[in-house]
Amino acid sequence: MNIKTLQTLLIDGDGVLWEADDPMPGLVNFFDVLERSGIAWALLTNNATRTTEAYVEKLRSFGVTARLDQIFTSGNVTAHYLRDLTPPAQSIYVIGQPDLKTTLQQAGFTLFDGEEEPEPVDAVVAGIDRAFTYAKLRVAMRLIRNGAVYIATNPDTTFPTPQGLVPGAGSVIAAVTAAAGREPVWMGKPEPTMYQVAMKHFGADLSTTAILGDRMETDILGGQRLGMGTILVLSGITSREDLAASDIRPDYIFEGIAALADELEKVRA
């Protein structure tokens, strides 16, 4: 992949565009450069704890204008997947934060989320849940073992905060998987579903599409598996030491989005 011919950029959020509620240096200029360069973009985040509306508002608070159809979370990609099942799923037991439940409710699904076991459901969706309990684990395990489709939002076992790493969705999902004795269908990166849903929406071609991320084992690995270009920034999880020790080799490496914006302006002037 050559960034001179880049037409579509799929962008991770945490560690790339922001850290917690703080924008990365050069954020507004980065998006201005994308617009001037004619590069279409979409946000791809494994985080299912916020709705697409919340991400549009987050970017707006940083001075960046985004449309709802440019936001792809593991939550709304889960909704796409469940609607495309044959037959489509209708009832879901959810382990997750409120915004994941809102996303699935807005998509028309009947939701259950308590500590009491409901009637058999079509699917169990598991993500990060800051109120996760043994009782919820028991309900999810029983429903999955009784035949429910098992969906997991994303495999990130941790995510960065200003105070350091904290447990992510993958940590909760690991418990459900162990109890259920079945592997889930993964929605988030590095699995292909999220990339494919976004590319289909934009009519993008693999040869002119790249993923921009900070995680080697999710963002970059997922892009490489599909055959798209890969751009790593070192402003998030991955350090130069991690990069040197990894077998994964991104096409491009930058300190952050400010450096990427400078390179795009230089090569596409």
N, C-alpha and C positions, 0 to 999 in steps of 0.2 A: 504494500500500500504506500502511495506517495501523497503527502498532504497537499501537494500542488493540485491534485485532481480530486481532493476530498469534496463530496457533495452533501453527505449526511453524517452528523456527529451525534452519537448516543452518549449521554453524559451521566456519570454517577454523581450523587449529591454530597453526602457526608465525606469529608476529607478531600474533596475536589473543589466544590463550589463554596462550601461553608464548613465551619466547625461549630457544632451546637447552634447558637444564634448569631454567630459572627461570620460575616462574609470573608472569603479569602481575598487577599490583596489583588487588585486589578479586575474584580469581578465584572463591573459594569463595562469597562473597556473590552474585556474578553467577549462579551455578547455583542458589543458594537462591531468588533472585528468580524465575528461570524456573520452578522448582517451585511456588512460591506463586502464580504467575500462571497456572499450568496450561498452560504452553508446552512442547510436546514438542520435543526437540532431538536432533540427530545431528552427529557430527564428520565433516566431509568434508575429507580432506587429499590433496593431490597426491603426498605423500611415500609411496613404495612401499618404503622401506628398513626399515619396521617392520611386524610383524604386528598384527592387531587386538588380540590379547592384550597386546602390548607397550603399545599406547595406553591400554587399560584400566588397566594397571599404572601408566603415567605419570600419568594423571589421579588414580588412587588415591593416589600419592605426594604429590600436591598437595592431598589432602583432598576429592576429588570422586569420587563413585561413578558408574560407567558400566557399561552392559551391552555385551557383544560386538556385539549387533545394532544398537547406536547408532554403530558405527565403520565408516566407509566410506573405504578407502584406494584409490589408483589400482591397487594390487595386487589386492585382493579384488574390485573392480569389473571388472578384467580377467578374473578367473576367471568371474564372472557372464556376461560377454560371450562368452567362448570356449565355455562350456557351451551357450549359446543359438544358436550357429552351426548351420547345416544343411549337412552333418552336423556334430555337435559336434567340436571339436578334441580330439585325444588326445595328440599329441607336440608339444613346444615346445622351441625353442632360445631360451635366456634370456641377455640381457645385463643384469645387475642385481646388487644386493646380496643377501646370504644370506637376509634375511627375505622378499624378494619370491619367491625360489625356494621357501622353506618354504610360503608362502601358496599357491603354485600346486601344489606337491606334495600339500599337505593337501586340495586340491580334486580330486585324483585324476589329474592329468596326468603323463605321462612327460616328464622334463626332460633336456635336454642343455645344457651350459654351458661347454665347454672350448674350446681353441684348435684342435682337430681337427674337420674337417667331418663331421657325422653323416650317416646316410641322410636322404633328404628328410623334412622334418617338416611338420606341419599349419600351424604358426604360428611366427613369430619375435616375441618380446616384448622390447622395449628400454626400459631405464630408466637411472637413475644407476648407475654401476659404477666404484667407486674403484680397480679393478684392470683398467680398460679398456685393451685393447691393439690394435695393428694386426692381429694374428692373429684376434682376435674380430671385428673390423670386416670382415675378409675373409670369415669364415664366414657372418656375418649377411647380407652383401651377396649372396653366392652362393645362399644358401637363399631369400632373398626373390626374387631374379631367376629362381629355378627354380620359383616359384609359391606359396611359403608366404604365408599371411596375415600382414600386418605390423602389429603392435600397438605403440603407444607409451604409456607410463604417463602422462606429463604434459609440458607444454611449458615448464615453468619453467627458463629458462636459468641462473638463479642462485637462491641462497637465503641468508637472513641468518644470520650467526653472531656471537658476541660479538667476533670479530676482523674482522668485515666480510663482504662478499659473497664467496661461493665458487661454482664452477661447479655447476649443477644438471643434472637429467636431460635437459633440452632441449639442452644443449650436446653430450652424448653422442649423442642422437637425431639431431641435425643432421648429424653425421658419417655415421651409418648411412644416413640419408635421401639424402644427397649421393651416397654410393657405390652405393646400391641403385637410385637413379633412380626412386623411388616414394614418395609421401607415405603416412604411416601412418594407421591409424585411432586417434584419440586417445581415451584413457580419462579423463584428468583434466580439471579445469576449464581453459578455459571451455567445452569441449565438453559436450553435454547428458547423456551417459551416466551420469555419477556422480550428478548431480542427480536424474535420472529414477529410478535404482535406489533411492535413498534415499526419494524421495517415494512410490514404489510401496509400499515396505515400511511406511511410516507411514499410507498411505491419505490423503496430504496433498492439499490443494487449492491451486492456484497463487495464488488470491486471498488466502489467509491464510498463505502461506509466504514466508519471506525468507531470503536468504543473508547471512551476516555474515562479512566478510573484510577483508584489508588490501591486496589487490592489485586495482587497477582493471582490468587487462587479463585477469585470470583470474576471480577470485571475482565481481566486480561485473558484468563484461561477460557472463559466462555466465548469471548470474541474469536480466539484462535481456533477453538473447536468448530466454529461455524465458517471460518475462513475469511473473516473481516479484518480490517486493520486494527491495530491496538496501540493506544497511547497511554503511558503510565505517568502519573505525577507523584512526586515524593512529598507531597504536603499532607498526606494522611497516614495510613497504616504502614505502608511499605517503606523501609529505609534502604539506603545504599548497601548496607550489610545484608539485608534480606535479599536484595536483588542479586548480589554476588553469589549467594548460596543457593539460588533457585535455578531450576532447569528451564523455567519459563522465560522467554526472551521477547519483550514487547518490541514493536517496530520503532517506537519513539519513546524517549524518556525526557521529562522536563521537571524542573524543581516545583513548578506550579502553573496555574493557568495564565499568569502574567507572562511567563517565559514562552508558553505556547502561543499566546496572542502575538507576541513580538515575532516569533518565527513565521506564523501565518502571514502577517503583514509583509514580512521580508520576501517570502517565496511567492506570494500571490500579488505582489504590487504590479 
